[in-house]
Amino acid sequence: MEQQSSQSKSSLALTLWQVSKVLLFIALILGLGSLNVLTLINDQAHAAGVSFLKAVLAPALAEATMSRILSLSPTEKYGALEKSHRALESKLVEVKKLSAARSQVVKNISKRVATRAITNAGKNVASYAAEVVPVVGVAAITNLTISDLYDDCQTLKDINELNVAFGHAITEDNTVCGIKFP
């Protein structure tokens, strides 16, 4: 009887061991499956998993191998995209500032050129009557030509200011601004 009792105990222990192995295996599969789904659904869980893998695998793997393995990770890709996005945002701010400054330069210069053109047209119309008078006409034409040369010089200076604002080569203005009227 004692032998049967010890045999039934060992059979019961073997059965319990087999059942516990199956339950442990099922729990492990369910746990890993749940963890897999969680890392796919939740970015924080995925980031925590990547950090855990880095900590665990770093001593065992070379840095190049670790980088190659983790380069395929969505967390790493997202981090790289986020870094690139921040760099582009700061670049955009700089471009907007530069654009606003250039816009202001263009506005100021266009206002000066428009005012100069209107004034020049008025001078030309007003001097017409004086230009047809024989002696006075020569002086009127001379004064108007000097005034036109001065306006042309100012326009070239404005164009050079635009060129500087946009990073273009400066136009040589000495050909007009350096003219000495006889």
C-alpha positions as CSV (number, residue, x, y, z in Angstrom):
1,M,0.0,0.0,0.0
2,E,2.8,2.3,0.8
3,Q,4.3,1.6,-2.6
4,Q,1.0,2.4,-4.2
5,S,0.7,5.6,-2.2
6,S,4.2,6.7,-3.2
7,Q,3.5,5.8,-6.8
8,S,0.3,7.8,-6.8
9,K,2.2,10.7,-5.2
10,S,4.9,10.6,-7.8
11,S,2.3,10.3,-10.6
12,L,0.4,13.2,-9.1
13,A,3.7,15.2,-8.9
14,L,4.5,14.4,-12.5
15,T,1.0,15.4,-13.6
16,L,1.2,18.6,-11.6
17,W,4.6,19.3,-13.2
18,Q,3.3,18.7,-16.7
19,V,0.2,20.9,-16.0
20,S,2.4,23.7,-14.6
21,K,4.7,23.5,-17.6
22,V,1.8,23.9,-20.0
23,L,0.3,26.7,-17.9
24,L,3.7,28.5,-17.7
25,F,4.1,28.1,-21.5
26,I,0.5,29.5,-22.1
27,A,1.2,32.4,-19.7
28,L,4.5,33.1,-21.5
29,I,2.9,33.1,-24.9
30,L,-0.1,35.2,-23.8
31,G,2.3,37.7,-22.0
32,L,4.6,38.0,-25.0
33,G,1.6,38.4,-27.4
34,S,0.1,41.1,-25.1
35,L,3.5,42.9,-24.9
36,N,3.8,42.7,-28.7
37,V,0.4,44.3,-29.2
38,L,1.0,46.9,-26.5
39,T,4.3,48.0,-28.1
40,L,2.5,48.3,-31.5
41,I,-0.3,50.3,-30.1
42,N,1.4,52.5,-27.5
43,D,4.4,54.6,-28.4
44,Q,5.5,55.0,-24.8
45,A,5.5,51.2,-24.3
46,H,7.5,50.8,-27.5
47,A,10.0,53.5,-26.3
48,A,10.3,51.8,-22.9
49,G,10.9,48.4,-24.7
50,V,13.6,50.0,-26.9
51,S,15.3,51.5,-23.9
52,F,15.2,48.1,-22.1
53,L,16.7,46.4,-25.1
54,K,19.4,49.0,-25.3
55,A,20.3,48.5,-21.6
56,V,20.2,44.7,-21.9
57,L,22.0,44.3,-25.2
58,A,24.5,47.1,-25.0
59,P,27.1,45.1,-23.1
60,A,26.7,42.0,-25.4
61,L,26.6,43.7,-28.8
62,A,29.0,46.1,-30.6
63,E,27.8,49.7,-31.0
64,A,27.6,49.3,-34.8
65,T,25.5,46.2,-34.5
66,M,23.2,47.8,-31.9
67,S,22.8,50.9,-34.1
68,R,21.9,48.7,-37.1
69,I,19.4,46.7,-35.2
70,L,17.7,49.7,-33.6
71,S,17.8,51.8,-36.8
72,L,14.7,49.8,-38.0
73,S,12.8,50.7,-34.8
74,P,9.9,53.1,-35.3
75,T,11.0,54.8,-32.1
76,E,14.4,55.6,-33.5
77,K,12.9,56.7,-36.8
78,Y,10.4,58.9,-35.0
79,G,13.2,60.4,-33.0
80,A,15.2,61.2,-36.1
81,L,12.1,62.7,-37.8
82,E,11.4,64.8,-34.7
83,K,15.0,66.1,-34.6
84,S,14.8,66.9,-38.3
85,H,11.4,68.6,-37.8
86,R,12.9,70.8,-35.0
87,A,15.8,71.8,-37.3
88,L,13.4,72.6,-40.1
89,E,11.2,74.7,-37.8
90,S,14.1,76.8,-36.6
91,K,15.3,77.2,-40.2
92,L,11.8,78.3,-41.1
93,V,11.8,81.0,-38.4
94,E,15.1,82.3,-39.8
95,V,13.7,82.3,-43.4
96,K,10.6,84.2,-42.2
97,K,12.8,86.8,-40.5
98,L,14.9,87.2,-43.6
99,S,11.8,87.4,-45.8
100,A,10.3,90.1,-43.6
101,A,13.5,92.1,-43.6
102,R,13.7,91.8,-47.4
103,S,10.1,92.7,-47.8
104,Q,10.7,95.9,-45.8
105,V,13.7,96.8,-47.9
106,V,11.6,96.3,-51.1
107,K,8.8,98.3,-49.7
108,N,11.0,101.3,-48.8
109,I,12.9,101.2,-52.1
110,S,9.7,100.9,-54.2
111,K,8.3,103.9,-52.4
112,R,11.4,106.0,-53.1
113,V,11.6,104.9,-56.7
114,A,7.8,105.6,-57.2
115,T,8.2,109.1,-55.6
116,R,11.2,109.8,-57.8
117,A,9.4,108.7,-61.0
118,I,6.4,110.9,-60.2
119,T,8.6,113.9,-59.4
120,N,10.6,113.3,-62.5
121,A,7.5,113.1,-64.7
122,G,6.3,116.4,-63.2
123,K,9.6,118.1,-63.8
124,N,9.6,116.9,-67.5
125,V,6.1,118.2,-68.1
126,A,6.7,121.5,-66.3
127,S,10.0,122.2,-68.1
128,Y,8.5,121.6,-71.6
129,A,7.3,125.2,-72.0
130,A,10.7,126.5,-70.9
131,E,12.6,124.2,-73.2
132,V,11.1,125.7,-76.3
133,V,12.1,129.2,-75.5
134,P,15.4,129.9,-77.4
135,V,17.8,131.1,-74.7
136,V,16.0,129.9,-71.6
137,G,15.5,126.5,-73.1
138,V,19.2,125.6,-73.0
139,A,19.4,126.3,-69.3
140,A,16.1,124.4,-68.7
141,I,17.4,121.4,-70.6
142,T,20.8,121.6,-68.8
143,N,19.1,121.7,-65.4
144,L,16.7,118.9,-66.3
145,T,19.5,116.7,-67.5
146,I,21.5,117.3,-64.3
147,S,18.4,116.4,-62.3
148,D,17.8,113.3,-64.4
149,L,21.4,112.2,-63.8
150,Y,21.0,112.7,-60.1
151,D,17.8,110.7,-60.1
152,D,19.4,107.9,-62.1
153,C,22.3,107.8,-59.6
154,Q,19.8,107.5,-56.8
155,T,17.9,104.7,-58.6
156,L,21.1,102.8,-59.1
157,K,21.9,103.2,-55.4
158,D,18.4,101.8,-54.6
159,I,19.0,98.9,-56.9
160,N,22.3,98.2,-55.2
161,E,20.5,98.2,-51.8
162,L,18.1,95.6,-53.2
163,N,21.1,93.6,-54.5
164,V,22.7,93.6,-51.0
165,A,19.4,92.6,-49.4
166,F,19.0,89.6,-51.7
167,G,22.7,88.7,-51.8
168,H,23.3,89.6,-55.5
169,A,26.3,91.3,-57.1
170,I,26.3,95.0,-56.8
171,T,25.8,97.1,-59.9
172,E,28.6,99.5,-60.7
173,D,27.0,102.9,-60.1
174,N,30.1,105.1,-60.8
175,T,29.3,105.1,-64.5
176,V,26.2,107.2,-63.8
177,C,27.0,108.7,-60.3
178,G,30.5,109.7,-61.4
179,I,29.5,111.7,-64.4
180,K,30.5,115.3,-64.1
181,F,28.3,117.5,-66.2
182,P,30.3,120.0,-68.2
